[in-house]
Structures are given as structure tokens and as C-alpha cells.
Amino acid sequence: MAIQRLSLKDIEDAILQATGYSSSTTAPWKSSATLYTRINEYMQRLAMRLNQIAVELSQAGQINPADLPLHFDCWKTTADSGTATTEGPQVAATTATFYLPADYDHYISFYDLTVKRPIPVIERVDKYFIESLVTAAPGPARAIEIGGFSGASGTWRRNGTIYPTPDGTPSFRLTYWRIPATMLTSAANTEYPDIDPKYESLAIYGPIVDLARSTGFEFDRFAALEKELLVEMCMTARSV
């Protein structure tokens, strides 16, 4: 049985109806393009917004503080490494540095597809693993360290290091939580929020709350509707 989804255009229409404007050109945001940007901005930072609510819930004893930050299965993804990709880990032959997917948020696991074993993620490699990993002879991956952001093939994304240095082209599978995808504004009628459909009304309530701070819309009512969905979604989350 089919389920009803809200397209980006449907979301725009719902926001216009709720705020009392006939079109985006007559609203304070002046254009559909500007509103689409605000909607996508809200959805892309939704994981952070959810964890702000999760902190409040932990203080109220409804979530174990040790489980923070929360992650959500609707953004759980698996991708294999390749030598020219932004959708999976980008690797190079005999090279320790690799680049994580452009939408990477946090790892769940790495699995070596060549030697058929998990690859643990470790920290403080230079302090604790100099002889066993850093200066070891090239070979199959025994550990991975996550690094910071850098540019790779024109894409700004996080990097990582494989230990020891590979003796060929690394081949591994990454299971991870990703950043929610943006909706293409050029296809507003066929683009849908990257979220569990039960909570896609957040794409309406959240931007209205953002806009209400400067336009005087019904902030309290929509803030309550937004928080209701955020709290419910937090209760479906997973800890790392």
C-alpha cells in the first residue's frame, strides 16, 4: 500500500498556507529559491537539532546521557570504497590516506573486503601504535584513524588514515550514518525530504519556526508541533 509523501513544492505550499501568503514572491523570503534553501538548511542540520532535544530529554531522565549523541536508522548507509567516488570512501593504491563520503556523519563499522575481517577505528596512533602500525611494513589494513576535513577531487570532506600503509589498492566497506541529503530545487515537484516519512512534517514546522523569529508568525504553536515530532523521533534513535 502506498504512503503519502510531501514533495518540496508541497512543503512550500504548506508553509505559505500556514503563514498566510499567496506565493513566495509576496512573502518576506521573496522567492521560492530562498525558501527552498531555508528548508534544505533546516533538514541538513536536523541531526544536530535532534541532539539538542536529546540533551533536554537526558536532563529529564528520559534518555541515558551515555547514549548521546543519538543517531537514526533513516540515515544509515553502506558504501564500498573506490578510486574515484564521493558516494563511498575514496582510496588510492599504496596510499594510507583515504577520503570519507561527502555525506559522512559518523562511522558504524569498516570491513575489509579483501581479507574478510572488520577494521577497528582507533585514536592516538602516534602515541600508542608507532611500532605496531605506523612503522610496520605495508600490508592489509589492521586499523583506521578518522581525521579532519580536507578537499579531495574538489569535494570538501573528512579524511582518514589506514594502518599500516596498504600494499595495493584498499578495498573495504563502510557502514555509517550520513548527513541528510538536500532536495534538488530544480525538481521541486518530485523531490522529497530525506527522513522517515512519519516525521517529514518537520520540513514544514522547522522552517516556519526559523522564519517566525523575524516575521511574527505563530511561533509558539509551530514550535510546539516541531518539538513534539523531535521528541518522538529521539525515542526511535540509536546510540553509537
N, C-alpha and C positions, 0 to 999 in steps of 0.2 A: 504494500500500500504506500502510495506517495505521501510525502510530507511537504508542508508549505514552507518555502524559503523566501527570505526578503532580499531582493536584489539591491544594489547600490542605489538605483533610481527609486525603488520602493522606500528605502530608508530616507532618501531626500524628501520624498513626498510626505512621509510620516512626520519628519521634523518640521516641514513647512506647515502642515496641518496643526501640529501641537503648538507652534509658535505664532500662528495667525497670519502668515504671509502667503500670498498667492503664488509667488515664484522666488527663486533665489536672487534674481536681479532686483527685487524690491526689498529684500531683507538686508540687515546690516553687513552680511558677508559678501554681498554684491554679485556673486556668481556661483553657479553650480560647481565649477572647478575649485573654488575656495572652500566650499562646504565639503566636497569630496576629500580634499586634503585634510580637513579637520577630522572627518570621520576616520580616515586611514590612520591619522596620527593617534587618535584615541585607541583604535584597535591594536596598533603595534605596541603601545605601552600598557596594554591591558594586563599582561602578566605582572608588571610592577604594581599596578593599581590593585590587583587581587591580593598581592602580598602585603600591601598597606592594610587592607581589611583583615588579612590573616593575623597580623600583629595585634590588632584590636581584639580579635577573637581569642588569641592566645592569652592576652592580658585578662580576659574574662573567663579563662579556664575552659574554653570550648575547643581549643586546638593545643596540642603539645608544642611548646616553644622549640623543642629539639627537632620538630618536623619541618621547621622553616629553613629556607624558602620552599614554598609549595610549587609543584609542577602539575601539569594537566595532560591527560592522555589524548585530548583532541589535538595537541601539538607534538605528539610523539612520532618520530620519523626514523627510518632506517635508510642508509645510503652507503654504497660501496665506493672505495677510493678509485681515482682515475688520474691520468696525467694532464687532463685539460677539462676541468669541471668546476663549476661554482655550486652545483647542487649536491656534491659529495665532497669528501676530503680530497684535496689536490696534492698529488705526490710527484716525485721525480726520481729517476733511477739513481741509486747510490747516494742519496741525499737525505740527511737526517731531518731537515725542516720540511713540514707539510702545512697546508692551509685548510682550516675547517670550513664547512659550508657557509655561504654568505648569511644564511638564516639561523646559524647555530646559537643556541642559548646555553645549554648545559648538557654534558655527556651523560649517558646511561651506561654504555659499555663499548669497548673496542674488541673486535675479534679478528685474529689473523687468519685469512682465508687460505694461506699457503701451508702453514704448519698446523692449522686446525686447533688453535687454542686462544683463550682470552688474553688480552694485553692489559695489564694493570696500569692505572694512571697514578703517578707518584709526584711528589714535590721535593724541593730542596735537593735536587740531584747532585749539584756540585758539592754539597756538604756531606752527603751520606753515601753516594754511589760512584765516586770518581773511578776507582779501580774496577769495580764490577760492571759498570755500564759506560761511563764517559770515555775511558781509555781502552775499552775492550775491543777486540778485533771485530770487523764488520760481520754481520750475520743477521739471523731472524730477529724480529722485534721482541724484546723482553720487557719493555716498559715505554710509557708515553708520558711526556710532561706538557701541560697546556700552557701556552704563552699569551701574549697580549695581541693587540691589533696591529695590522700592517697591510700594505697593499700587495695584491697578487693578481696579475693579469688584469689590472685596472679595477679590481674589486676590493673594497675595504673589508677585511675580515680577520678573525683571530688565527694565530698560527700555533703550531705545536712542534715538539721535537721527539723523534723516535730514537730509542737507545737499545743496543748500540747502533751506529750508523748502518743502514741497510747495505747488503752486498749485491743487491739488484733493485728491481722496482717493487716497492712495498705494495701489498695487496691486503687490505683489511676492510671490515665492515664496521660502520659507526652507527650505533643506536643512540638517539639524542632527542632532547626537547628543543624545538625550534621557536624562533620569534614568529608570531602570527603574520601571515602574508598580507600584503596590501591588495586592495581591489583595483583593477585597471579602470581608470576613469574614462577611457575611450570606449569602454563596453559596459556602461552603467546598467543596462537592462539585463545583462547576463553574468554579472559578477556578484558573488555572494560573500558574506563575512566568513573569515577563516576561524570558525568557532563551532562548538557543539550547537546544533540548531536550537536546542532548548533555551539557549542563552543569547541568541542573536539579537534580541531586543536591546541588549546592551549597546549595540551600534546606533540605536536611536536615543536611548536615555543618556548615555555618557556624553555624546557631543552636545546634547541640549543643555546638560549641566555645565559643560565648559562654556558654552555660549551665553548661558543665563547670567554668568558673573558680570558680563559687561552690557547686557541688553535688557535686563529686568524681566525675563521670562519667569515662569513659575518654578523657581529654583528648588524650593523645599519639596514640592511634590515629585519632581523628576529625580531629585537627589535620593529621595526615599525609595523610588522604584528601582533606581540603579543599584543602591546598596542592597536591596532585597535580593536581586539576582546575583550580585557579587558574593554575598554571604552564602547563598545556596550553592554557587559554583565552588566556593572554597571547600565546602563539605564533601565535594567529589574528588578532591585533589590527592596527589601522592607526594610523599616526602622523598628526598633524594636517596 
